């Protein structure tokens, strides 16, 4: 908590997080909304602190020391470890510009703290004001995007009071930071593969729908072809029946002609001959009509067969396209499994490295 002797030299708005003390790997948000985070200078003690008040308590009360390092883990998220408080603080900003301003001010305050420590060790006079290149100004609050957590920002193990020297700590921080950036890149690639997989799945669904439509059309064409075949069979049966009737009539006429030749006169024979002549002419006309109908039916049947073959070829092409899309989805799924496995190994390696750090 700041007192009257402390002066605010910089303020901004950010979502505040602290590392989970149990797991040392998860962020715990200090609240649902952004809070004011300020740099304070204590002229009496000649120290610099970062303070943020949430409700009635201070969610951040960190004294800046020369050994501290502020790390940007993404375009809008940064963190630093406080060995005195045995925790890691994380800040989520509304924009990259706010993050950059806070990081630059952190470097200035850290340098001022270093100079103050050197002067204190040399027995020099205490600084009377934060005039070491620090310009007091306020950054107006800006609305932040909803932050239920820092998302891709991963957590690092905080430094404790008995941690190794500054050089070892910096090396460990660098290694973990590089691992975090790599993990973020893997996650970005994972989301890109997910998007590609969704697109391929959509294409497969469209191909299946097109295949179903072609299948319905093919079934309709087959039903039409079957109906026409049945009609042709009926017409052939009808033509055969008519031919049989004509044959019977001709047989009856010949029998009658023979009987009348015995009992009737020459005039009756002429009349019989006329009837015999008319009978074959009608049969010939009927046969010609049937032949014409048969040719029409054969032409129509040939056209339907061509349409049926074209429909079958289209269906085969749709099936081949669907198989290609399915193979592409399979390859994407295999690549996604490999990426997930590599991401899991990277996370386990980072966890082992963090647990092995003293």
ROVO-890731 format. One record per residue (C-alpha): residue number from 1; x, y, z; residue in three letters. Coordinates in pm, 1 decimal, padded with zeros to 6 digits. Example, Ala and Ser with C-alpha at 12.3 -4.5 7.8 and 13.67 -1.06 7.14 Angstrom:
residues 2
R, i, xx, yy, zz, aa
R, 1, 01230.0, -00450.0, 00780.0, ALA .
R, 2, 01367.0, -00106.0, 00714.0, SER .
//
This chain:
residues 358
R, i, xx, yy, zz, aa
R, 1, 00000.0, 00000.0, 00000.0, UNK .
R, 2, 00146.0, 00340.1, -00096.7, UNK .
R, 3, 00188.7, 00609.5, 00164.4, UNK .
R, 4, 00209.6, 00986.8, 00152.5, UNK .
R, 5, 00585.5, 00973.3, 00111.5, UNK .
R, 6, 00550.0, 00775.8, -00215.0, UNK .
R, 7, 00481.5, 00945.3, -00547.7, UNK .
R, 8, 00319.6, 00776.8, -00851.7, UNK .
R, 9, 00540.0, 00816.6, -01158.8, UNK .
R, 10, 00353.6, 00597.7, -01410.9, UNK .
R, 11, 00008.9, 00432.6, -01429.5, UNK .
R, 12, -00167.3, 00208.5, -01675.1, UNK .
R, 13, -00456.1, -00040.3, -01689.3, UNK .
R, 14, -00413.0, -00416.3, -01718.2, UNK .
R, 15, -00557.8, -00751.6, -01615.3, UNK .
R, 16, -00351.8, -00874.8, -01319.6, UNK .
R, 17, -00251.6, -01241.1, -01267.2, UNK .
R, 18, -00039.8, -01428.8, -01015.2, UNK .
R, 19, 00115.4, -01770.7, -01052.0, UNK .
R, 20, -00062.5, -02057.9, -00879.3, UNK .
R, 21, 00149.7, -02133.9, -00570.9, UNK .
R, 22, 00042.3, -02499.3, -00579.5, UNK .
R, 23, 00127.6, -02588.4, -00940.4, UNK .
R, 24, 00365.3, -02302.9, -01032.4, UNK .
R, 25, 00227.2, -02346.6, -01386.8, UNK .
R, 26, -00117.0, -02184.8, -01396.5, UNK .
R, 27, -00227.0, -01822.5, -01377.8, UNK .
R, 28, -00476.7, -01707.3, -01113.9, UNK .
R, 29, -00659.0, -01385.1, -01215.7, UNK .
R, 30, -00677.4, -01111.9, -00952.1, UNK .
R, 31, -01021.7, -01007.6, -01076.3, UNK .
R, 32, -01265.4, -01007.8, -01364.9, UNK .
R, 33, -01181.9, -00654.1, -01475.3, UNK .
R, 34, -00872.4, -00453.0, -01553.6, UNK .
R, 35, -00701.2, -00277.9, -01262.1, UNK .
R, 36, -00478.6, 00025.8, -01233.8, UNK .
R, 37, -00111.1, -00069.3, -01211.9, UNK .
R, 38, 00128.9, 00206.8, -01102.2, UNK .
R, 39, 00499.3, 00263.9, -01042.8, UNK .
R, 40, 00564.8, 00442.4, -00710.0, UNK .
R, 41, 00882.9, 00609.6, -00585.0, UNK .
R, 42, 00951.2, 00618.3, -00209.9, UNK .
R, 43, 01177.5, 00921.4, -00158.8, UNK .
R, 44, 01246.6, 00831.9, 00205.8, UNK .
R, 45, 01363.0, 00475.9, 00141.3, UNK .
R, 46, 01480.2, 00554.2, -00212.0, UNK .
R, 47, 01302.8, 00249.8, -00359.3, UNK .
R, 48, 01065.4, 00188.6, -00647.6, UNK .
R, 49, 00757.7, -00029.6, -00622.5, UNK .
R, 50, 00485.8, -00159.7, -00853.8, UNK .
R, 51, 00148.3, -00144.0, -00681.2, UNK .
R, 52, -00205.3, -00241.3, -00789.4, UNK .
R, 53, -00509.5, -00224.7, -00564.1, UNK .
R, 54, -00801.7, -00462.5, -00620.7, UNK .
R, 55, -01095.7, -00392.8, -00393.0, UNK .
R, 56, -00960.5, -00339.7, -00041.6, UNK .
R, 57, -00628.6, -00520.6, -00083.5, UNK .
R, 58, -00308.3, -00483.5, -00280.6, UNK .
R, 59, -00292.1, -00752.8, -00548.6, UNK .
R, 60, 00057.0, -00632.4, -00652.1, UNK .
R, 61, 00314.1, -00495.2, -00408.0, UNK .
R, 62, 00649.2, -00559.3, -00571.8, UNK .
R, 63, 00971.2, -00374.3, -00497.6, UNK .
R, 64, 01176.0, -00333.9, -00816.6, UNK .
R, 65, 01534.9, -00458.5, -00785.6, UNK .
R, 66, 01819.8, -00453.9, -01040.5, UNK .
R, 67, 01802.4, -00833.4, -01071.9, UNK .
R, 68, 01442.2, -00836.8, -01193.1, UNK .
R, 69, 01353.0, -00894.7, -01557.2, UNK .
R, 70, 01027.3, -00811.8, -01730.7, UNK .
R, 71, 00956.1, -01069.6, -02005.5, UNK .
R, 72, 00715.0, -01022.9, -02294.9, UNK .
R, 73, 00556.0, -01361.2, -02362.6, UNK .
R, 74, 00315.5, -01237.2, -02631.7, UNK .
R, 75, 00206.3, -00916.4, -02800.9, UNK .
R, 76, -00018.4, -00821.7, -02507.4, UNK .
R, 77, 00115.7, -01014.0, -02210.7, UNK .
R, 78, 00422.7, -00975.8, -01990.7, UNK .
R, 79, 00548.5, -01108.1, -01656.5, UNK .
R, 80, 00820.4, -01072.6, -01395.9, UNK .
R, 81, 00931.0, -01277.1, -01094.6, UNK .
R, 82, 00952.7, -01131.1, -00744.3, UNK .
R, 83, 01180.1, -01349.7, -00531.9, UNK .
R, 84, 01094.3, -01155.7, -00215.0, UNK .
R, 85, 00724.0, -01224.5, -00258.1, UNK .
R, 86, 00803.6, -01574.1, -00391.1, UNK .
R, 87, 00561.5, -01533.8, -00682.6, UNK .
R, 88, 00538.2, -01436.9, -01048.4, UNK .
R, 89, 00317.4, -01149.5, -01160.9, UNK .
R, 90, 00153.7, -01138.7, -01505.1, UNK .
R, 91, -00014.7, -00845.9, -01680.0, UNK .
R, 92, -00251.3, -00863.5, -01978.3, UNK .
R, 93, -00277.1, -00533.6, -02167.7, UNK .
R, 94, -00532.9, -00399.3, -02413.9, UNK .
R, 95, -00272.8, -00342.3, -02685.1, UNK .
R, 96, 00091.0, -00402.2, -02767.8, UNK .
R, 97, 00158.7, -00028.2, -02722.6, UNK .
R, 98, 00052.7, -00040.7, -02355.6, UNK .
R, 99, 00274.4, -00345.5, -02300.3, UNK .
R, 100, 00571.6, -00170.5, -02462.7, UNK .
R, 101, 00523.9, 00142.0, -02247.6, UNK .
R, 102, 00510.5, -00065.3, -01930.2, UNK .
R, 103, 00820.7, -00266.9, -02030.5, UNK .
R, 104, 01018.8, 00048.6, -02110.7, UNK .
R, 105, 00921.9, 00203.6, -01778.3, UNK .
R, 106, 01023.0, -00121.5, -01604.8, UNK .
R, 107, 01371.0, -00091.2, -01757.5, UNK .
R, 108, 01398.2, 00273.1, -01650.6, UNK .
R, 109, 01287.2, 00196.1, -01295.4, UNK .
R, 110, 01524.5, -00100.7, -01275.3, UNK .
R, 111, 01815.5, 00118.2, -01386.0, UNK .
R, 112, 01716.1, 00383.6, -01133.1, UNK .
R, 113, 01703.2, 00116.0, -00861.0, UNK .
R, 114, 02050.3, -00000.8, -00962.2, UNK .
R, 115, 02191.3, 00351.2, -00941.0, UNK .
R, 116, 02021.0, 00405.2, -00606.2, UNK .
R, 117, 02172.8, 00082.7, -00470.9, UNK .
R, 118, 02520.3, 00180.8, -00592.6, UNK .
R, 119, 02496.2, 00524.7, -00434.3, UNK .
R, 120, 02368.8, 00372.2, -00112.5, UNK .
R, 121, 02659.5, 00127.2, -00105.1, UNK .
R, 122, 02908.5, 00408.4, -00182.0, UNK .
R, 123, 02770.1, 00615.4, 00108.1, UNK .
R, 124, 02641.4, 00885.3, -00120.3, UNK .
R, 125, 02350.6, 01108.3, -00041.6, UNK .
R, 126, 02001.9, 00978.3, -00091.5, UNK .
R, 127, 01813.1, 01078.7, -00399.1, UNK .
R, 128, 01554.2, 01339.3, -00326.8, UNK .
R, 129, 01336.7, 01281.2, -00629.3, UNK .
R, 130, 01283.2, 01021.1, -00901.4, UNK .
R, 131, 01464.9, 01240.1, -01150.7, UNK .
R, 132, 01671.3, 00960.1, -01307.5, UNK .
R, 133, 01520.8, 00988.8, -01651.7, UNK .
R, 134, 01172.4, 00901.8, -01521.1, UNK .
R, 135, 00899.0, 01130.3, -01645.0, UNK .
R, 136, 00583.5, 01119.2, -01437.9, UNK .
R, 137, 00280.9, 01069.4, -01657.0, UNK .
R, 138, -00044.1, 00877.5, -01662.4, UNK .
R, 139, -00168.4, 00648.1, -01934.0, UNK .
R, 140, -00544.6, 00695.5, -01965.2, UNK .
R, 141, -00743.2, 00380.1, -01895.3, UNK .
R, 142, -00859.6, 00199.6, -02203.8, UNK .
R, 143, -01115.0, -00079.7, -02238.4, UNK .
R, 144, -00956.5, -00422.9, -02249.4, UNK .
R, 145, -01068.0, -00725.5, -02434.9, UNK .
R, 146, -01227.2, -00988.0, -02217.3, UNK .
R, 147, -00949.1, -01178.5, -02040.1, UNK .
R, 148, -01049.0, -01497.7, -01866.6, UNK .
R, 149, -00678.7, -01577.6, -01864.6, UNK .
R, 150, -00368.3, -01499.1, -02064.3, UNK .
R, 151, -00447.1, -01773.2, -02313.6, UNK .
R, 152, -00127.7, -01872.4, -02484.9, UNK .
R, 153, 00095.3, -01726.5, -02213.3, UNK .
R, 154, 00241.5, -02011.2, -02011.8, UNK .
R, 155, 00368.1, -01985.5, -01659.2, UNK .
R, 156, 00715.3, -02015.3, -01524.1, UNK .
R, 157, 00834.3, -02130.9, -01187.4, UNK .
R, 158, 00892.5, -01833.0, -00958.1, UNK .
R, 159, 01229.4, -01760.9, -00807.7, UNK .
R, 160, 01270.0, -01826.1, -00437.8, UNK .
R, 161, 01497.1, -01658.0, -00187.9, UNK .
R, 162, 01749.4, -01942.7, -00209.1, UNK .
R, 163, 01754.7, -01943.4, -00591.6, UNK .
R, 164, 02090.5, -01962.6, -00776.2, UNK .
R, 165, 02289.1, -01656.1, -00872.7, UNK .
R, 166, 02166.6, -01385.9, -01115.5, UNK .
R, 167, 02347.1, -01541.9, -01414.2, UNK .
R, 168, 02189.5, -01884.5, -01362.3, UNK .
R, 169, 01847.1, -01730.1, -01305.2, UNK .
R, 170, 01871.1, -01526.7, -01625.3, UNK .
R, 171, 01976.7, -01834.7, -01821.8, UNK .
R, 172, 01685.8, -02035.9, -01681.9, UNK .
R, 173, 01441.4, -01754.6, -01759.9, UNK .
R, 174, 01572.5, -01731.1, -02115.5, UNK .
R, 175, 01537.6, -02105.7, -02170.5, UNK .
R, 176, 01183.2, -02111.4, -02031.9, UNK .
R, 177, 01087.3, -01800.7, -02231.3, UNK .
R, 178, 01215.1, -01957.1, -02553.5, UNK .
R, 179, 01025.5, -02276.5, -02471.2, UNK .
R, 180, 00708.5, -02073.6, -02409.5, UNK .
R, 181, 00742.5, -01895.8, -02743.6, UNK .
R, 182, 00795.6, -02230.4, -02918.5, UNK .
R, 183, 00489.5, -02371.6, -02748.6, UNK .
R, 184, 00281.0, -02072.5, -02859.4, UNK .
R, 185, 00398.8, -02128.7, -03216.2, UNK .
R, 186, 00303.0, -02496.8, -03194.9, UNK .
R, 187, -00041.8, -02398.9, -03065.7, UNK .
R, 188, -00085.1, -02147.8, -03350.7, UNK .
R, 189, 00004.0, -02420.1, -03599.7, UNK .
R, 190, -00233.3, -02656.8, -03421.4, UNK .
R, 191, -00522.0, -02406.8, -03460.8, UNK .
R, 192, -00428.2, -02359.7, -03829.4, UNK .
R, 193, -00443.5, -02736.7, -03880.3, UNK .
R, 194, -00776.4, -02745.2, -03701.2, UNK .
R, 195, -00910.3, -02480.1, -03939.3, UNK .
R, 196, -00777.4, -02676.1, -04239.8, UNK .
R, 197, -00933.8, -02993.1, -04102.4, UNK .
R, 198, -01269.8, -02814.2, -04064.1, UNK .
R, 199, -01248.7, -02692.6, -04424.4, UNK .
R, 200, -01168.8, -03043.8, -04549.3, UNK .
R, 201, -01454.2, -03184.3, -04343.8, UNK .
R, 202, -01688.5, -02926.7, -04499.5, UNK .
R, 203, -01566.8, -03020.4, -04847.6, UNK .
R, 204, -01624.1, -03388.5, -04764.4, UNK .
R, 205, -01977.2, -03312.9, -04647.5, UNK .
R, 206, -02045.8, -03122.7, -04970.7, UNK .
R, 207, -01906.3, -03413.3, -05173.8, UNK .
R, 208, -02126.3, -03658.2, -04982.1, UNK .
R, 209, -02430.7, -03438.1, -05042.5, UNK .
R, 210, -02349.8, -03416.2, -05415.7, UNK .
R, 211, -02301.0, -03793.6, -05429.8, UNK .
R, 212, -02635.0, -03847.7, -05258.5, UNK .
R, 213, -02800.7, -03616.2, -05509.6, UNK .
R, 214, -02638.6, -03800.5, -05801.4, UNK .
R, 215, -02745.7, -04130.2, -05645.9, UNK .
R, 216, -03106.4, -04011.2, -05629.0, UNK .
R, 217, -03093.3, -03899.3, -05991.7, UNK .
R, 218, -02942.6, -04232.0, -06091.2, UNK .
R, 219, -03217.0, -04421.9, -05910.7, UNK .
R, 220, -03479.7, -04207.4, -06086.5, UNK .
R, 221, -03315.5, -04276.4, -06426.0, UNK .
R, 222, -03300.7, -04646.5, -06352.3, UNK .
R, 223, -03667.4, -04647.9, -06252.0, UNK .
R, 224, -03756.5, -04465.3, -06575.0, UNK .
R, 225, -03549.8, -04712.1, -06780.0, UNK .
R, 226, -03718.4, -05005.9, -06608.9, UNK .
R, 227, -04060.4, -04855.8, -06676.1, UNK .
R, 228, -03975.0, -04814.2, -07043.5, UNK .
R, 229, -03845.5, -05172.3, -07062.8, UNK .
R, 230, -04174.0, -05294.3, -06920.3, UNK .
R, 231, -04362.0, -05080.8, -07170.5, UNK .
R, 232, -04156.6, -05227.0, -07457.0, UNK .
R, 233, -04228.8, -05579.9, -07330.5, UNK .
R, 234, -04601.4, -05500.1, -07315.3, UNK .
R, 235, -04596.2, -05359.9, -07667.6, UNK .
R, 236, -04407.4, -05665.7, -07793.0, UNK .
R, 237, -04659.9, -05895.6, -07625.2, UNK .
R, 238, -04945.2, -05691.8, -07774.2, UNK .
R, 239, -04787.7, -05710.5, -08119.0, UNK .
R, 240, -04743.4, -06086.6, -08083.3, UNK .
R, 241, -05107.6, -06123.1, -07981.5, UNK .
R, 242, -05223.1, -05915.3, -08278.5, UNK .
R, 243, -05006.4, -06124.1, -08512.6, UNK .
R, 244, -05163.2, -06443.6, -08372.4, UNK .
R, 245, -05512.5, -06300.9, -08423.7, UNK .
R, 246, -05429.4, -06209.0, -08782.2, UNK .
R, 247, -05296.5, -06560.1, -08842.6, UNK .
R, 248, -05612.2, -06712.3, -08702.0, UNK .
R, 249, -05822.5, -06487.1, -08918.5, UNK .
R, 250, -05624.0, -06583.2, -09226.6, UNK .
R, 251, -05668.4, -06952.8, -09141.2, UNK .
R, 252, -06040.7, -06908.1, -09098.2, UNK .
R, 253, -06061.8, -06715.8, -09423.5, UNK .
R, 254, -05880.7, -06988.0, -09610.7, UNK .
R, 255, -06110.6, -07254.7, -09467.0, UNK .
R, 256, -06416.0, -07051.1, -09561.7, UNK .
R, 257, -06274.0, -06989.9, -09906.0, UNK .
R, 258, -06232.2, -07359.5, -09961.5, UNK .
R, 259, -06592.8, -07430.8, -09851.6, UNK .
R, 260, -06736.1, -07150.2, -10058.1, UNK .
R, 261, -06535.9, -07267.4, -10361.1, UNK .
R, 262, -06738.4, -07586.6, -10350.1, UNK .
R, 263, -07089.6, -07443.8, -10304.5, UNK .
R, 264, -07083.9, -07084.7, -10424.2, UNK .
R, 265, -07082.2, -06936.2, -10768.0, UNK .
R, 266, -06799.7, -06761.5, -10946.0, UNK .
R, 267, -06922.9, -06421.7, -10817.8, UNK .
R, 268, -06901.8, -06540.7, -10462.9, UNK .
R, 269, -06551.2, -06665.4, -10540.1, UNK .
R, 270, -06459.5, -06316.0, -10669.2, UNK .
R, 271, -06600.2, -06162.3, -10347.7, UNK .
R, 272, -06399.7, -06408.2, -10145.0, UNK .
R, 273, -06085.9, -06317.4, -10337.4, UNK .
R, 274, -06151.6, -05947.5, -10269.6, UNK .
R, 275, -06184.7, -06019.9, -09895.8, UNK .
R, 276, -05865.6, -06225.1, -09907.8, UNK .
R, 277, -05685.8, -05932.0, -10075.1, UNK .
R, 278, -05812.2, -05682.2, -09816.1, UNK .
R, 279, -05707.1, -05901.2, -09524.0, UNK .
R, 280, -05332.7, -05919.1, -09603.9, UNK .
R, 281, -05324.5, -05543.8, -09682.7, UNK .
R, 282, -05457.2, -05457.2, -09336.2, UNK .
R, 283, -05209.8, -05697.2, -09176.1, UNK .
R, 284, -04924.8, -05534.7, -09369.6, UNK .
R, 285, -05033.4, -05187.7, -09251.7, UNK .
R, 286, -05054.6, -05306.8, -08893.6, UNK .
R, 287, -04710.9, -05465.3, -08919.3, UNK .
R, 288, -04568.6, -05141.3, -09060.7, UNK .
R, 289, -04716.6, -04944.2, -08771.4, UNK .
R, 290, -04579.5, -05189.4, -08520.2, UNK .
R, 291, -04236.7, -05171.4, -08686.2, UNK .
R, 292, -04244.3, -04791.2, -08668.4, UNK .
R, 293, -04342.1, -04803.5, -08299.4, UNK .
R, 294, -04070.9, -05059.9, -08235.2, UNK .
R, 295, -03808.9, -04833.1, -08396.9, UNK .
R, 296, -03928.2, -04535.2, -08189.5, UNK .
R, 297, -03908.7, -04739.8, -07872.4, UNK .
R, 298, -03561.6, -04864.7, -07959.1, UNK .
R, 299, -03444.8, -04507.7, -08026.8, UNK .
R, 300, -03588.3, -04386.4, -07694.7, UNK .
R, 301, -03434.6, -04682.9, -07514.7, UNK .
R, 302, -03091.3, -04605.9, -07667.1, UNK .
R, 303, -03116.8, -04243.1, -07552.7, UNK .
R, 304, -03205.9, -04351.9, -07199.3, UNK .
R, 305, -02913.6, -04596.1, -07197.7, UNK .
R, 306, -02678.0, -04311.1, -07294.8, UNK .
R, 307, -02819.5, -04091.9, -07016.5, UNK .
R, 308, -02781.2, -04378.8, -06771.5, UNK .
R, 309, -02415.2, -04431.0, -06866.4, UNK .
R, 310, -02347.3, -04056.5, -06836.4, UNK .
R, 311, -02510.2, -04052.3, -06492.6, UNK .
R, 312, -02302.8, -04352.8, -06381.9, UNK .
R, 313, -01983.5, -04182.9, -06500.1, UNK .
R, 314, -02076.3, -03866.4, -06304.8, UNK .
R, 315, -02142.0, -04077.0, -05996.6, UNK .
R, 316, -01803.7, -04247.2, -06030.2, UNK .
R, 317, -01633.3, -03907.6, -06060.1, UNK .
R, 318, -01815.6, -03784.6, -05747.7, UNK .
R, 319, -01709.1, -04099.1, -05561.1, UNK .
R, 320, -01347.2, -04050.0, -05669.2, UNK .
R, 321, -01359.0, -03685.6, -05553.1, UNK .
R, 322, -01502.1, -03795.9, -05220.9, UNK .
R, 323, -01226.0, -04054.1, -05178.1, UNK .
R, 324, -00962.6, -03789.8, -05252.6, UNK .
R, 325, -01117.9, -03555.0, -04997.3, UNK .
R, 326, -01131.2, -03838.7, -04743.7, UNK .
R, 327, -00764.2, -03919.7, -04805.5, UNK .
R, 328, -00673.8, -03551.4, -04761.0, UNK .
R, 329, -00863.4, -03541.5, -04432.0, UNK .
R, 330, -00680.3, -03855.4, -04319.5, UNK .
R, 331, -00342.7, -03702.1, -04399.1, UNK .
R, 332, -00436.9, -03381.6, -04216.1, UNK .
R, 333, -00552.0, -03585.3, -03915.3, UNK .
R, 334, -00221.5, -03778.2, -03910.2, UNK .
R, 335, -00024.2, -03452.3, -03927.5, UNK .
R, 336, -00240.0, -03311.9, -03649.6, UNK .
R, 337, -00171.8, -03617.6, -03432.9, UNK .
R, 338, 00203.5, -03576.6, -03489.3, UNK .
R, 339, 00187.9, -03207.8, -03399.2, UNK .
R, 340, -00014.4, -03284.5, -03085.6, UNK .
R, 341, 00235.0, -03551.2, -02984.3, UNK .
R, 342, 00527.2, -03312.5, -03034.4, UNK .
R, 343, 00343.8, -03041.7, -02839.5, UNK .
R, 344, 00281.2, -03287.2, -02555.5, UNK .
R, 345, 00650.0, -03385.7, -02547.2, UNK .
R, 346, 00750.6, -03016.8, -02545.5, UNK .
R, 347, 00518.3, -02946.6, -02251.8, UNK .
R, 348, 00649.5, -03246.9, -02060.0, UNK .
R, 349, 01008.4, -03134.5, -02127.6, UNK .
R, 350, 00932.3, -02785.1, -02001.5, UNK .
R, 351, 00763.1, -02928.8, -01693.4, UNK .
R, 352, 01064.5, -03148.7, -01618.4, UNK .
R, 353, 01300.7, -02855.9, -01672.4, UNK .
R, 354, 01095.7, -02634.8, -01440.4, UNK .
R, 355, 01080.2, -02906.5, -01173.2, UNK .
R, 356, 01455.9, -02969.7, -01200.5, UNK .
R, 357, 01535.3, -02600.8, -01144.9, UNK .
R, 358, 01629.7, -02538.5, -00776.8, UNK .
//
